[in-house]
Amino acid sequence: MLHIYLDQNKWVDLARAATGKPQGARFADALTMASAAVESGAVCFPLDMYRYWETSKRGDSRSRNDVVDIMRELSRGQTMALPFGLLDQELDEALLRWFGRPTHPRQQQVFGLGMRHIAGKLMDWPGLDLSTLPDGGASMSPAMRAQLEEWLYSTIEEELHRAGPQDLAEFGFDFANSDHAKRFVEFENILAGEIAKKGLTGDLVDLAVRGADLGDIKPPLTEALERIGMTFEQFATTLGEGGLVRFIDDLPTRYVTNVMRSAKHRQSQQPWELNDFIDIVALPVAAVFCDIVVTEKQWAHRLRQGKVGERYGTVLINDVADLTDILVNAATP
């Protein structure tokens, strides 16, 4: 099965095609092929947390639900894990390669079903309450109970997916006013200032970005090192500066993150924007674990420059219409 990741604008393109909008006409063939491929089981289009997040920001309910409709049709509920849990796995696997331990690296399932898979233990889901039934549900068969639970979770999942900014704010999920993106831009602007102050260019920019990233992941790295009986200081001394750079590059999603950040820092005339946050946290998981990633032209170009496609066997394209030929070839024996 091919896993195809679409960024937000590409879902909008398909939604326009599905609803007969003139702007969507050139994507109609891709939508037809995508629907057929999903129906055959040859392809899936997993969603991540950031597709829910960006969709929820659309205040117009009609346009938001147009996007949700096509997301639900093509994803069939398939979702991808958050990058933070995957980082724990990547750290353990890298330490095993470098130091021969831990012998049992932590594992994170990349693909699963629904928000329950994405959120894991970060969210408490309501349980099935049968207390209002005469016998408290004691006479209900396990199969019927399982069906009701699945219906409950499916209903909650759809309601969450279709909720707009006002609905989510009432439930305590105020994505529209989240300051994550703002803090991200502030951090990158500070780093950009340091790069400019020191006159760094070329490979030195890459080193500065990796150095900042090492500081960012130091807490989970320190925890992973404790699991193999090593301190961060011992780790840093053993590897030295060059080894630390190679170790960071040996963490797949961090490698992609830093390719994207380095490329942006090299283009100093382009300011950091709030939308960069979503791209830089969302694309690395997709670029490593999906077969095809359809994203903005600038990011597809920068990921190719960083040889991400070659490194992880990922096809990187920037036009969802190009999926037509890819899906035709996938369907050809």
LUMFIBA-196533 format. One record per residue (C-alpha): x, z negated, y; residue in three letters. Coordinates in steps of 0.1 Angstrom, whole numbers, padded with zeros to 4 digits, always signed. Layout:
BEGIN
XZYAla ...
// end
This chain:
BEGIN
+0000+0000+0000Met +0013+0009+0034Leu +0011-0017+0061His +0005-0002+0095Ile +0007-0023+0127Tyr -0009-0012+0159Leu -0003-0028+0193Asp -0033-0035+0215Gln -0034-0002+0234Asn -0034+0017+0201Lys -0064-0002+0189Trp -0081+0007+0222Val -0073+0044+0215Asp -0090+0042+0182Leu -0120+0023+0196Ala -0124+0050+0222Arg -0124+0076+0194Ala -0149+0056+0174Ala -0173+0053+0203Thr -0171+0090+0213Gly -0153+0084+0246Lys -0136+0115+0260Pro -0102+0096+0262Gln -0105+0091+0225Gly -0110+0127+0214Ala -0074+0133+0205Arg -0073+0103+0182Phe -0104+0112+0162Ala -0085+0128+0134Asp -0062+0098+0131Ala -0092+0075+0129Leu -0109+0096+0102Thr -0077+0096+0081Met -0071+0059+0087Ala -0107+0050+0076Ser -0103+0071+0045Ala -0069+0056+0037Ala -0083+0021+0041Val -0113+0029+0019Glu -0090+0042-0008Ser -0069+0011-0007Gly -0037+0031+0002Ala -0033+0015+0036Val -0041-0016+0055Cys -0039-0024+0092Phe -0031-0062+0095Pro -0038-0081+0126Leu -0017-0109+0141Asp -0025-0138+0164Met -0017-0117+0194Tyr -0043-0091+0186Arg -0070-0118+0186Tyr -0054-0132+0218Trp -0053-0100+0238Glu -0087-0089+0226Thr -0102-0122+0237Ser -0090-0116+0273Lys -0114-0086+0277Arg -0142-0100+0298Gly -0165-0071+0292Asp -0183-0079+0260Ser -0192-0043+0252Arg -0157-0029+0254Ser -0143-0061+0236Arg -0167-0056+0207Asn -0159-0019+0205Asp -0123-0030+0198Val -0133-0058+0175Val -0155-0034+0155Asp -0126-0010+0148Ile -0102-0039+0141Met -0125-0054+0115Arg -0132-0020+0099Glu -0096-0011+0094Leu -0080-0045+0089Ser -0106-0057+0063Arg -0095-0092+0074Gly -0058-0087+0066Gln -0036-0107+0089Thr +0001-0115+0094Met +0018-0148+0097Ala +0031-0163+0129Leu +0068-0158+0136Pro +0076-0195+0137Phe +0068-0202+0100Gly +0087-0171+0090Leu +0118-0183+0109Leu +0120-0213+0086Asp +0121-0190+0056Gln +0147-0167+0073Glu +0169-0197+0082Leu +0169-0210+0046Asp +0176-0175+0032Glu +0204-0169+0056Ala +0220-0203+0048Leu +0217-0195+0011Leu +0236-0163+0017Arg +0262-0180+0038Trp +0267-0214+0022Phe +0250-0210-0012Gly +0222-0235-0004Arg +0194-0245-0003Pro +0187-0233-0038Thr +0150-0232-0031His +0144-0217+0004Pro +0111-0224+0021Arg +0086-0195+0016Gln +0060-0182+0040Gln +0035-0156+0029Gln +0036-0128+0054Val +0002-0112+0047Phe -0030-0130+0041Gly -0067-0131+0051Leu -0081-0141+0084Gly -0073-0167+0110Met -0070-0193+0083Arg -0039-0175+0071His -0025-0171+0106Ile -0032-0206+0118Ala -0025-0225+0085Gly -0024-0262+0092Lys -0024-0257+0129Leu -0062-0255+0129Met -0089-0276+0113Asp -0117-0256+0098Trp -0151-0271+0094Pro -0161-0278+0058Gly -0193-0269+0040Leu -0218-0297+0048Asp -0245-0300+0021Leu -0256-0335+0031Ser -0290-0323+0044Thr -0300-0310+0009Leu -0322-0333-0011Pro -0295-0340-0037Asp -0266-0335-0013Gly -0257-0303-0030Gly -0251-0319-0064Ala -0271-0293-0083Ser -0254-0264-0067Met -0232-0244-0090Ser -0195-0240-0082Pro -0200-0203-0078Ala -0228-0207-0052Met -0208-0233-0033Arg -0178-0209-0032Ala -0201-0181-0019Gln -0215-0204+0008Leu -0180-0215+0018Glu -0168-0179+0021Glu -0199-0170+0041Trp -0192-0200+0065Leu -0155-0190+0070Tyr -0164-0153+0074Ser -0190-0162+0101Thr -0166-0184+0120Ile -0139-0158+0117Glu -0161-0131+0132Glu -0174-0154+0160Glu -0138-0162+0169Leu -0128-0126+0169His -0157-0115+0191Arg -0155-0145+0215Ala -0146-0137+0251Gly -0125-0157+0276Pro -0154-0179+0287Gln -0165-0187+0251Asp -0130-0196+0241Leu -0124-0217+0271Ala -0155-0238+0262Glu -0140-0244+0228Phe -0106-0253+0243Gly -0088-0220+0237Phe -0081-0210+0273Asp -0058-0180+0264Phe -0065-0163+0298Ala -0048-0192+0317Asn -0021-0200+0291Ser +0013-0205+0308Asp +0034-0193+0277His +0040-0159+0292Ala +0048-0174+0326Lys +0074-0198+0311Arg +0088-0169+0291Phe +0093-0148+0322Val +0109-0177+0341Glu +0134-0182+0313Phe +0143-0145+0311Glu +0147-0144+0349Asn +0171-0173+0348Ile +0191-0156+0321Leu +0190-0123+0341Ala +0204-0142+0371Gly +0233-0156+0350Glu +0241-0122+0336Ile +0241-0107+0371Ala +0262-0136+0385Lys +0288-0131+0359Lys +0287-0093+0361Gly +0281-0089+0323Leu +0275-0054+0310Thr +0274-0037+0276Gly +0281-0059+0246Asp +0285-0089+0268Leu +0248-0087+0276Val +0241-0088+0239Asp +0263-0119+0235Leu +0246-0136+0263Ala +0211-0129+0249Val +0221-0141+0214Arg +0237-0172+0229Gly +0205-0180+0247Ala +0185-0174+0215Asp +0208-0197+0195Leu +0198-0224+0220Gly +0162-0215+0216Asp +0162-0218+0178Ile +0185-0248+0177Lys +0158-0274+0167Pro +0145-0255+0136Pro +0181-0245+0128Leu +0193-0281+0130Thr +0164-0291+0107Glu +0173-0264+0082Ala +0209-0275+0083Leu +0199-0311+0076Glu +0182-0299+0044Arg +0216-0288+0031Ile +0235-0318+0044Gly +0252-0301+0073Met +0252-0310+0110Thr +0249-0283+0137Phe +0284-0292+0150Glu +0298-0286+0115Gln +0279-0254+0112Phe +0292-0241+0146Ala +0328-0251+0139Thr +0328-0235+0105Thr +0314-0202+0117Leu +0331-0199+0151Gly +0317-0177+0179Glu +0319-0145+0159Gly +0302-0160+0129Gly +0274-0175+0150Leu +0266-0140+0164Val +0266-0125+0128Arg +0244-0154+0116Phe +0218-0149+0144Ile +0218-0112+0135Asp +0212-0121+0098Asp +0178-0135+0108Leu +0156-0104+0107Pro +0129-0113+0132Thr +0154-0128+0156Arg +0175-0096+0153Tyr +0145-0076+0165Val +0137-0101+0192Thr +0172-0099+0206Asn +0173-0061+0204Val +0142-0060+0226Met +0155-0087+0250Arg +0189-0071+0253Ser +0175-0037+0260Ala +0153-0052+0287Lys +0182-0071+0303His +0203-0040+0303Arg +0176-0023+0325Gln +0180-0048+0353Ser +0160-0026+0377Gln +0129-0033+0355Gln +0114-0068+0363Pro +0103-0090+0335Trp +0065-0090+0333Glu +0039-0113+0317Leu +0030-0086+0291Asn +0066-0086+0279Asp +0059-0120+0263Phe +0033-0107+0239Ile +0054-0077+0229Asp +0085-0097+0222Ile +0068-0124+0202Val +0045-0099+0183Ala +0066-0069+0174Leu +0095-0085+0155Pro +0073-0096+0125Val +0057-0062+0124Ala +0089-0043+0127Ala +0105-0062+0098Val +0076-0065+0074Phe +0053-0035+0081Cys +0060+0001+0070Asp +0048+0017+0102Ile +0046+0003+0137Val +0028+0021+0165Val +0037+0006+0199Thr +0044+0015+0235Glu +0069+0044+0241Lys +0095+0021+0257Gln +0095-0004+0228Trp +0096+0023+0201Ala +0126+0039+0219His +0144+0006+0223Arg +0138-0004+0187Leu +0151+0029+0175Arg +0182+0024+0197Gln +0188-0009+0180Gly +0185+0008+0146Lys +0156-0015+0137Val +0139+0013+0117Gly +0170+0020+0097Glu +0177-0017+0091Arg +0143-0026+0078Tyr +0129+0008+0066Gly +0102+0009+0093Thr +0088+0040+0109Val +0085+0035+0146Leu +0061+0058+0166Ile +0044+0055+0200Asn +0013+0078+0196Asp -0015+0068+0173Val -0024+0105+0169Ala +0008+0109+0150Asp -0007+0088+0122Leu -0027+0118+0111Thr +0003+0136+0095Asp +0018+0103+0082Ile -0015+0094+0064Leu -0019+0129+0051Val +0016+0127+0036Asn +0009+0093+0022Ala -0022+0106+0004Ala -0003+0136-0011Thr +0010+0129-0046Pro 
// end
